[in-house]
Amino acid sequence: MQRVYQANDLIEANIVKGLLEQQHIETHISGYFLQGGIGEIPPAGNTSIWVADNHTDRALEIIQAYENSPS
């Protein structure tokens, strides 16, 4: 598995996850439950998206298109 995206929060992680799954790329969100333990952990940047090695290139293309799309 390869980490393909570092999300700012769970909402952003789930948006990217949805985009990848629409293209039949299975994803794993790492750090999903860390958002609940905010106490000493910074509230952002602890959630990342991982995909299988053979889907890394396609996932990165989709993520780049997401990041470059107008808001």
C-alpha positions in Angstrom: 0.0 0.0 0.0 1.1 3.5 -0.7 0.0 6.8 0.9 -1.3 9.0 -1.8 -2.9 11.9 0.1 -2.6 13.7 3.5 -5.9 15.2 4.3 -6.5 18.2 6.5 -9.5 16.5 8.3 -12.0 13.7 8.0 -14.3 15.6 5.7 -11.6 16.1 3.1 -10.4 12.5 3.5 -13.9 11.2 2.8 -14.2 13.4 -0.3 -11.0 12.1 -1.7 -12.0 8.5 -0.7 -15.3 8.9 -2.6 -13.6 10.2 -5.7 -11.2 7.3 -5.7 -13.9 4.7 -5.0 -16.0 6.1 -7.9 -13.1 4.9 -10.1 -13.1 1.5 -8.4 -9.9 2.2 -6.4 -10.1 0.7 -2.9 -8.9 3.0 -0.2 -7.9 2.9 3.4 -8.1 6.0 5.7 -5.3 6.0 8.2 -5.8 8.1 11.4 -9.6 8.0 11.2 -10.0 7.8 14.9 -7.3 10.2 15.8 -9.6 13.1 15.2 -11.4 12.2 18.4 -8.3 12.3 20.6 -7.6 16.0 20.0 -6.3 16.7 23.5 -2.5 16.7 22.8 -2.7 15.8 19.1 -3.0 18.7 16.6 -6.5 18.6 15.1 -5.4 18.6 11.4 -3.1 16.6 9.2 -3.4 13.2 11.0 -5.6 11.6 8.3 -4.2 10.0 5.2 -5.4 8.0 2.2 -3.7 4.8 1.2 -4.3 2.6 -1.9 -2.9 -0.6 -3.3 0.5 -0.3 -5.1 -1.0 -1.1 -8.4 -3.5 1.8 -8.1 -1.1 4.5 -7.0 -0.5 6.2 -10.4 -4.2 6.4 -11.2 -5.1 7.6 -7.7 -2.5 10.4 -7.9 -4.0 11.5 -11.2 -7.5 11.7 -9.7 -6.2 13.6 -6.6 -4.2 16.1 -8.8 -7.4 16.8 -10.7 -9.3 17.3 -7.4 -6.6 19.7 -6.1 -6.6 21.7 -9.4 -10.3 22.0 -9.7 -11.8 25.4 -9.1 -13.5 25.7 -5.7 
